[in-house]
Amino acid sequence: MSNNEIFKKLRVALHLRNDEIIEIMKLVDFRITKSELGAFFRREDHPNFKKCGDQVLRNFLNGLVIHMRGNKADGHKADTEDSE
């Protein structure tokens, strides 16, 4: 399975829009444009298709952890754990 397929499946499973993915990437200081992001989600035979590299997927996953759990430096936990 390619990085592009993994990225697409995560986007669909988590109901993320491109602007939300861009914000998630900003959490780890990784800048990407909507057109660059859209190129990853195109079909391989499309002329504007771009292969998703390991660095892009790694930064998205790291940003996703911060987005879902909160920043470790802030000391915040996910909302579901506040009832202790």
Secondary structure as UniProt FT lines:
FT   HELIX           3..13
FT   TURN            14..15
FT   HELIX           18..26
FT   TURN            27..29
FT   HELIX           34..40
FT   TURN            44..45
FT   TURN            47..48
FT   HELIX           54..69
FT   HELIX           72..74
FT   HELIX           79..81
FT   TURN            82..83
//
